[in-house]
Structures are given as C-alpha cells and as structure tokens.
C-alpha cells in the first residue's frame, strides 16, 4: 500500500474514534430555548386520556357593539376577575372584586351585585325571595322568558320593580357553560340612567365561571 495512503487512512480512523468518544461522553445536552407565548395569543395545555384540556384564557380586552346616543358603536371593555368568575367592564365603570359589585365610577348608586349560585340552587325559592325584596321598591313585574333580544335574554328569572326611586332588577342568569348567577341591579332615576343600563347589561352577559 502506498505509504501516504496508509498514513491518511490511519489519521482518518483516529479522527473517527475521537468523534465517537466525544459523542458518548457525559456532557449535558444544551438547554432547549425557552419559548414565550405572545401576550395576545391564547394557549392550551395538551389533552390527556383522563383529563380534559383546561379552558383557554380569555383575552384581556374585547370590543362589544353597543347602542349609544350616537348610534351603534363598538366599544372596548377590559377583563376583570371576581370571586370565582370573570367579566368584561367598560370605561366609566368600576368593579369591586371582593363584593362582586359593578358600578358607575362617577355615581356609585348605579350598581349591580353579582353572586355565583350553587349547582343545586332552588329557582322557586329565589323567585319568592326576589319578589319579597322588590316589593319594597315598587310594583313587581315578571319578564322571565320574554326578553328575546335582550343581552340577558336567557335569564331563567327576570323580576323588575319600578318606582319613584328608579328601577330594580332581580335576575337569575345562566352563562354558556351552564353556571348560574344572581344579579341585583339598581338603576336610579337620573341623568346617568341611560349611560348605565346599556353597558352594564352587556357586561353582565359576559360573566363566566372560572371552573
């Protein structure tokens, strides 16, 4: 064999041995690059055989169509977290998470309280309690099942009392996921009445249970 060719083969084999030795070493592999999820991108966990994937995170802000004094407008609302639920809140409104209270920032008398109901709630008992509460505010009307185009048209119970001090509503409403909530709304007579009613009803229609 040609001496030069023999030397070349020996050198090549030596290099291959070094390469194999390096590959079989105990050095730790390089760390995988960390992948961050964009703020506006929704992420879900992989689904397993015995466990359903958790619900995707709600966007931090959404636009909703509202009828205003200037016509139909698309207005932004921000996601707020309550006690076991979340909802979207428009500008000029504030939300007290501890009390589940949504109100007009400039006049807190315009308010609604939100209460999550247990799965075994008694609708008949709630109706009795609602009538008793509202009787003190004025004549009580039952609009349950009649509010077809209303933001809360799917309400199981919709009682309303109208009196000299304004309008009071007592509503049992179910979200798309089947969770039930009790809304107590107070809309006094005044200049802010129309500014309160439209946005607050849309906000209530976005209430969603965390579980």
C-alpha positions as CSV (number, residue, x, y, z in Angstrom):
1,X,0.0,0.0,0.0
2,X,1.2,3.5,-0.7
3,X,2.8,4.9,2.5
4,X,0.9,8.2,2.1
5,X,-2.4,6.5,1.6
6,X,-1.8,4.3,4.6
7,X,-1.0,7.3,6.7
8,X,-4.2,9.1,5.5
9,X,-6.4,6.1,6.5
10,X,-4.8,5.9,9.9
11,X,-5.3,9.6,10.5
12,X,-9.0,9.3,9.4
13,X,-9.7,6.4,11.7
14,X,-8.1,8.3,14.6
15,X,-10.4,11.3,13.9
16,X,-13.5,9.0,13.8
17,X,-12.5,7.4,17.2
18,X,-12.2,10.8,18.8
19,X,-15.6,11.9,17.4
20,X,-17.3,8.7,18.7
21,X,-15.6,9.2,22.1
22,X,-16.9,12.8,22.3
23,X,-20.4,11.8,21.3
24,X,-20.6,9.1,24.0
25,X,-19.4,11.4,26.8
26,X,-21.4,12.5,29.8
27,X,-21.6,16.2,28.9
28,X,-25.1,17.6,29.4
29,X,-27.0,18.5,26.2
30,X,-27.6,22.2,25.6
31,X,-30.7,23.6,27.2
32,X,-33.7,23.9,25.0
33,X,-34.5,27.5,24.1
34,X,-37.4,28.9,26.2
35,X,-40.5,29.6,24.1
36,X,-42.7,32.5,25.3
37,X,-46.3,32.9,24.4
38,X,-47.3,36.3,22.9
39,X,-49.5,38.3,25.3
40,X,-52.4,38.2,22.9
41,X,-52.1,34.6,21.9
42,X,-54.3,32.0,23.7
43,X,-52.5,28.9,24.8
44,X,-53.9,25.5,25.9
45,X,-52.4,22.5,27.6
46,X,-52.2,19.2,25.8
47,X,-55.2,16.9,26.4
48,X,-54.7,13.5,28.1
49,X,-56.9,10.4,28.0
50,X,-58.2,11.0,31.6
51,X,-58.1,14.8,31.7
52,X,-59.7,17.4,29.5
53,X,-57.6,20.4,28.5
54,X,-58.3,23.4,30.6
55,X,-60.3,26.3,29.1
56,X,-58.3,28.8,27.2
57,X,-57.5,32.1,28.8
58,X,-59.9,35.0,28.0
59,X,-58.4,38.0,26.1
60,X,-57.6,40.9,28.3
61,X,-59.7,43.2,26.3
62,X,-62.7,42.9,23.8
63,X,-64.8,45.2,21.7
64,X,-68.6,45.0,22.0
65,X,-71.4,46.5,20.0
66,X,-73.5,49.0,22.0
67,X,-76.4,51.3,21.1
68,X,-75.4,54.8,22.3
69,X,-76.8,58.2,21.8
70,X,-74.6,58.5,18.7
71,X,-75.9,55.2,17.3
72,X,-74.5,51.7,17.3
73,X,-70.8,51.8,18.3
74,X,-68.0,49.2,19.0
75,X,-66.6,50.0,22.5
76,X,-63.7,48.4,24.3
77,X,-64.0,46.6,27.6
78,X,-61.4,45.1,29.9
79,X,-61.4,41.7,31.6
80,X,-61.8,41.8,35.4
81,X,-61.5,38.9,37.8
82,X,-64.2,38.4,40.5
83,X,-64.7,35.7,43.2
84,X,-64.8,32.6,41.0
85,X,-65.8,34.4,37.8
86,X,-64.6,37.0,35.3
87,X,-66.4,39.6,33.2
88,X,-65.7,42.5,30.9
89,X,-66.0,46.0,32.2
90,X,-66.4,49.2,30.1
91,X,-64.8,52.6,30.6
92,X,-66.6,54.8,33.2
93,X,-67.3,51.7,35.2
94,X,-65.5,50.2,38.2
95,X,-65.6,46.7,39.7
96,X,-65.2,45.7,43.3
97,X,-64.0,42.1,43.1
98,X,-64.4,41.4,46.9
99,X,-68.1,42.4,46.9
100,X,-68.8,41.3,43.3
101,X,-70.1,44.8,42.7
102,X,-70.1,46.6,39.3
103,X,-70.9,50.3,39.4
104,X,-70.7,53.6,37.5
105,X,-67.5,55.3,38.5
106,X,-69.0,58.8,38.6
107,X,-72.0,57.8,40.6
108,X,-71.8,54.5,42.6
109,X,-75.5,54.5,43.3
110,X,-75.8,53.0,39.8
111,X,-74.8,49.4,40.6
112,X,-75.3,45.7,40.2
113,X,-74.1,42.9,42.5
114,X,-73.1,39.5,41.1
115,X,-73.4,36.3,43.1
116,X,-72.4,32.9,41.9
117,X,-75.2,30.3,42.6
118,X,-74.6,26.7,43.7
119,X,-75.3,23.9,41.2
120,X,-78.4,22.8,43.2
121,X,-80.0,26.3,43.5
122,X,-83.8,26.4,44.0
123,X,-85.3,28.7,41.4
124,X,-88.7,28.7,43.1
125,X,-87.2,29.8,46.4
126,X,-85.2,32.5,44.6
127,X,-88.3,33.8,42.9
128,X,-90.0,34.1,46.3
129,X,-87.1,35.9,47.8
130,X,-86.8,38.2,44.8
131,X,-90.4,39.2,44.9
132,X,-90.1,40.0,48.6
133,X,-87.0,42.1,48.0
134,X,-88.5,44.1,45.2
135,X,-91.9,44.7,46.7
136,X,-90.4,47.4,48.9
137,X,-89.1,49.2,45.7
138,X,-92.4,49.3,43.7
139,X,-94.7,47.2,41.6
140,X,-93.0,44.0,40.6
141,X,-93.2,42.6,37.0
142,X,-92.0,39.2,35.8
143,X,-90.3,39.3,32.4
144,X,-88.8,35.8,32.6
145,X,-88.6,34.3,29.1
146,X,-89.9,37.4,27.4
147,X,-86.6,39.2,26.7
148,X,-85.8,37.7,23.3
149,X,-83.3,40.3,22.0
150,X,-82.1,41.4,25.5
151,X,-78.4,40.8,26.3
152,X,-79.7,38.7,29.2
153,X,-82.4,37.0,27.2
154,X,-81.5,33.6,28.5
155,X,-82.3,34.6,32.1
156,X,-84.3,31.9,33.9
157,X,-85.8,34.6,36.2
158,X,-86.2,38.3,35.5
159,X,-88.1,40.3,38.1
160,X,-88.3,44.1,37.9
161,X,-89.7,46.7,40.2
162,X,-90.3,50.3,39.0
163,X,-90.9,53.0,41.5
164,X,-90.2,56.7,42.3
165,X,-86.6,55.9,43.0
166,X,-85.9,54.2,39.8
167,X,-85.7,50.6,38.5
168,X,-84.5,47.5,40.4
169,X,-83.9,44.1,38.8
170,X,-83.5,40.7,40.3
171,X,-82.2,38.1,37.8
172,X,-81.1,34.5,37.7
173,X,-79.0,34.0,34.6
174,X,-77.0,31.1,33.2
175,X,-73.8,31.5,31.2
176,X,-73.0,29.5,28.1
177,X,-71.1,27.0,30.3
178,X,-74.2,26.4,32.4
179,X,-73.0,28.2,35.6
180,X,-75.8,30.2,37.2
181,X,-75.6,33.7,38.7
182,X,-77.8,36.1,40.7
183,X,-77.8,39.7,39.6
184,X,-79.3,42.5,41.7
185,X,-79.4,45.7,39.7
186,X,-80.2,49.2,40.9
187,X,-80.8,51.9,38.3
188,X,-81.9,55.2,40.0
189,X,-83.7,57.9,38.1
190,X,-81.3,60.5,36.9
191,X,-79.1,61.7,34.0
192,X,-76.8,58.7,34.1
193,X,-79.6,56.1,33.9
194,X,-79.2,55.6,30.1
195,X,-75.4,55.6,30.4
196,X,-75.6,52.9,33.0
197,X,-78.2,50.5,31.6
198,X,-76.8,49.6,28.2
199,X,-73.2,48.9,29.1
200,X,-73.9,47.2,32.4
201,X,-76.3,44.6,30.8
202,X,-73.7,43.8,28.1
203,X,-71.1,43.4,30.9
204,X,-73.3,41.0,32.8
205,X,-73.8,38.9,29.7
206,X,-70.0,38.3,29.7
207,X,-69.9,36.9,33.2
208,X,-68.2,33.5,33.1
209,X,-67.3,31.0,35.8
210,X,-63.7,30.1,36.3
211,X,-64.5,26.4,36.7
